[in-house]
Amino acid sequence: MNESLLHLYELQKIDSQLDELIENRGELPQRVDDLRQMVLEQRARLQDADQHVAEVDKRSSEVHQEIIELREKVEKYKAQQFDVKTTREYDAITFQLEDGQKRLARHVDESARLGLELEQTRTEASSMKEDLLEMETDLAQQEVTLKSLMAETEEDEKQLLKKRAATLKLVRPNHIGMYDRVRPAKNGIAVVPVRNGVCGGCFNAIPRQLVLELKKGDKHAVCEYCGRIVVGEVISLAVDGEPQPMPAQVAHNEEEEESE
């Protein structure tokens, strides 16, 4: 019997047990990962919103101060109009007054716009904080549940991984390479035995001559239908033991014994 193929089949059995263990955890691990990512993204959005609030608030304060200064200048220019002695001085003051009034009007408009933007951004930031709090609470609860679930299967997973590592060392590199290529494409099942002349993966018939060649357990084949690695039944018996008969088969055998 090919020891490498024997251990390759053992590796498949171990990986199937690990897959079942992980599958029994359901979607919770992925749910927790998704929530963690959502929390990180929400924190980044909230940070941007807070920064925007700070920038708008700063600009609003600057505009407010500039409005105060422009109003003072406008009032000063108005007063100076009465003190001028020449037309040239009057025209110059009038020009400065009109320019100041235009700038003041633009600043007043900007101040109003910034006020609305600041209010809206603060409201959005407040809503983001509430959403983030809910998400963080949900994440914390899901993490506790996942931790509890992981604890239930942690020892089993640890033992299986230890057994897998030991088994992996007993498999030839070429068999491992073939296994690693086939397994992802076949829903985790890469190695199957011959069962009553059929492929243990897709249940299509295997040529009789090939079944006889696999019988000794010193070689493998690739199923022409499903592409899985097929080993002789002697290997599966060495790992699994004799298959247990189905209840219907047991009843049928008992009936035959009674009739005899």
C-alpha positions in Angstrom: 0.0 0.0 0.0 1.2 3.5 -0.9 1.7 5.2 2.6 1.6 8.7 1.0 -1.8 8.0 -0.5 -3.0 6.5 2.8 -2.1 9.6 4.7 -3.4 11.8 1.9 -6.8 10.2 2.4 -6.4 10.7 6.2 -5.7 14.4 5.4 -8.9 14.6 3.5 -10.8 13.2 6.4 -9.2 15.7 8.8 -9.9 18.6 6.5 -13.5 17.5 6.1 -13.9 17.5 9.9 -12.4 20.9 10.1 -14.7 22.2 7.4 -17.7 20.8 9.2 -16.6 22.4 12.5 -16.2 25.8 10.8 -19.5 25.4 9.0 -21.3 24.6 12.2 -20.3 28.1 13.4 -22.5 29.5 10.7 -22.2 33.0 9.4 -21.3 34.5 12.8 -17.5 34.8 12.2 -18.1 36.6 8.8 -20.8 38.7 10.5 -18.3 39.8 13.1 -15.7 40.6 10.5 -18.2 42.6 8.5 -19.3 44.5 11.6 -15.6 45.3 12.5 -15.1 46.7 9.0 -18.3 48.7 9.2 -17.2 50.2 12.6 -13.8 51.2 11.2 -15.4 52.8 8.1 -18.0 54.6 10.3 -15.2 55.9 12.6 -13.4 57.3 9.5 -16.5 59.0 8.2 -17.2 60.5 11.6 -13.6 61.7 11.9 -14.0 63.4 8.5 -17.3 65.0 9.5 -15.8 66.3 12.8 -12.9 67.8 10.9 -15.3 69.4 8.4 -17.2 70.9 11.3 -14.0 72.3 12.8 -13.0 73.8 9.4 -16.4 75.4 8.8 -16.6 76.7 12.4 -13.2 78.2 12.0 -14.1 79.9 8.7 -17.4 81.1 10.1 -15.5 82.8 13.0 -13.1 84.4 10.6 -15.9 85.7 8.4 -17.8 87.0 11.5 -14.7 88.9 12.6 -14.2 90.3 9.0 -17.8 91.4 9.0 -17.3 93.4 12.2 -14.2 95.0 10.7 -15.9 95.8 7.4 -18.9 97.4 9.1 -16.5 99.6 11.1 -14.7 100.6 7.8 -18.0 101.3 6.0 -19.2 103.5 8.9 -15.8 105.3 8.8 -16.0 105.9 5.1 -19.5 107.3 5.5 -18.3 109.7 8.1 -15.3 110.8 6.0 -17.6 111.7 3.1 -18.8 114.7 5.0 -15.2 115.9 5.7 -13.8 115.8 2.2 -12.9 119.2 0.6 -12.4 118.2 -3.1 -14.2 116.1 -5.6 -11.2 113.8 -6.0 -11.3 113.0 -2.3 -15.0 112.5 -2.4 -14.8 110.1 -5.3 -12.0 108.2 -3.6 -13.9 107.8 -0.4 -17.1 106.8 -2.3 -15.1 104.1 -4.2 -13.8 102.7 -0.9 -17.2 102.9 0.6 -18.9 101.0 -2.3 -16.1 98.4 -2.3 -16.5 98.0 1.5 -20.3 97.6 1.2 -19.9 95.0 -1.6 -17.3 93.0 0.4 -19.6 93.3 3.5 -22.6 91.9 1.5 -20.5 89.0 0.2 -19.3 88.2 3.7 -22.8 88.4 5.1 -24.0 85.9 2.5 -21.0 83.6 3.2 -21.7 83.8 6.9 -25.3 82.8 6.3 -24.3 79.9 4.1 -21.6 78.8 6.6 -24.2 78.9 9.4 -26.5 76.5 7.5 -23.6 74.3 6.5 -22.3 74.1 10.0 -25.8 73.2 11.4 -26.2 70.5 8.8 -22.8 69.1 9.3 -23.2 69.0 13.1 -26.5 67.2 12.7 -24.9 64.7 10.3 -22.0 64.1 12.7 -24.4 63.7 15.7 -26.4 61.1 13.7 -23.1 59.3 12.7 -22.1 59.1 16.4 -25.5 57.5 17.3 -25.1 55.0 14.5 -21.5 54.3 15.5 -22.6 53.6 19.1 -25.3 51.2 17.9 -22.8 49.4 15.7 -20.2 49.2 18.4 -22.8 47.8 20.8 -23.9 45.2 18.3 -20.3 44.3 17.6 -19.5 43.8 21.2 -22.5 41.5 21.7 -21.6 39.5 18.5 -18.0 39.2 19.7 -19.1 37.8 23.0 -21.4 35.2 21.3 -18.6 34.3 18.8 -16.1 33.9 21.7 -18.5 31.6 23.5 -19.0 29.6 20.3 -15.3 29.4 19.6 -14.6 28.2 23.1 -17.0 25.2 22.6 -15.0 24.0 19.6 -11.6 25.4 20.3 -10.2 22.1 21.8 -11.6 20.0 18.9 -10.1 22.4 16.3 -6.8 22.5 18.1 -6.5 18.7 18.1 -7.5 18.4 14.5 -5.0 21.1 13.5 -2.3 19.2 15.4 -3.3 15.9 13.7 -3.3 17.7 10.4 0.2 19.0 10.8 1.5 15.6 11.7 -0.3 13.9 8.8 0.8 16.5 6.3 4.5 15.6 7.0 3.7 12.0 5.9 2.3 13.0 2.4 4.6 13.3 -0.6 4.9 16.9 -2.0 3.5 15.9 -5.4 0.4 14.5 -3.7 0.0 17.6 -1.6 0.3 19.8 -4.6 -2.3 17.8 -6.5 -4.6 17.9 -3.4 -4.2 21.6 -2.9 -5.2 22.2 -6.6 -8.3 20.0 -6.5 -9.7 20.7 -3.1 -10.8 24.3 -3.6 -12.5 23.4 -6.9 -14.5 20.5 -5.5 -16.1 22.1 -2.4 -13.4 20.8 -0.1 -13.5 17.1 -1.2 -10.4 16.3 -3.3 -9.8 12.6 -2.4 -12.4 9.9 -2.6 -12.3 6.1 -2.6 -13.7 3.6 -5.0 -17.1 2.3 -3.7 -18.5 -0.7 -5.5 -16.8 0.2 -8.7 -17.9 3.9 -8.7 -16.2 7.2 -7.8 -16.9 8.1 -4.2 -17.3 11.7 -5.2 -19.6 11.8 -8.3 -20.8 8.2 -8.2 -20.0 7.6 -11.9 -18.7 4.2 -12.8 -15.0 3.6 -13.0 -13.6 1.3 -15.7 -13.2 -2.2 -14.2 -9.5 -2.5 -15.2 -8.8 0.8 -13.3 -10.7 -0.5 -10.2 -8.5 -3.6 -10.3 -5.4 -1.5 -10.5 -6.5 0.7 -7.6 -7.4 -2.4 -5.5 -3.8 -2.8 -4.1 -3.7 0.8 -2.9 -0.4 1.5 -4.4 -1.6 4.0 -7.0 -4.3 6.7 -7.5 -6.4 7.8 -10.5 -8.2 11.0 -11.4 -11.9 10.6 -12.0 -12.6 11.5 -15.7 -16.0 12.9 -14.7 -15.4 15.0 -11.6 -11.6 15.4 -11.6 -11.2 14.2 -8.0 -8.3 12.0 -6.8 -9.6 8.4 -6.5 -7.9 5.9 -4.3 -8.5 2.2 -3.8 -11.0 0.9 -1.4 -8.3 -0.8 0.6 -7.0 2.7 1.6 -10.5 3.8 2.8 -10.9 0.6 4.7 -7.6 1.1 6.4 -8.6 4.6 7.5 -12.4 4.3 8.0 -12.7 0.6 8.8 -15.5 -1.6 7.4 -18.5 0.5 6.3 -21.6 0.1 8.5 -24.6 -1.5 6.7 -27.7 0.7 6.2 -30.7 -0.2 8.3 -32.6 -1.4 5.3 -29.7 -3.7 4.3 -29.6 -5.1 7.9 -33.3 -5.8 7.8 -33.0 -7.5 4.4 -30.2 -9.7 5.6 -32.2 -10.7 8.7 -35.1 -11.7 6.5 -32.9 -13.8 4.4 -31.5 -15.6 7.4 -35.0 -16.3 8.8 -36.2 -17.7 5.4 -33.2 -20.1 5.4 
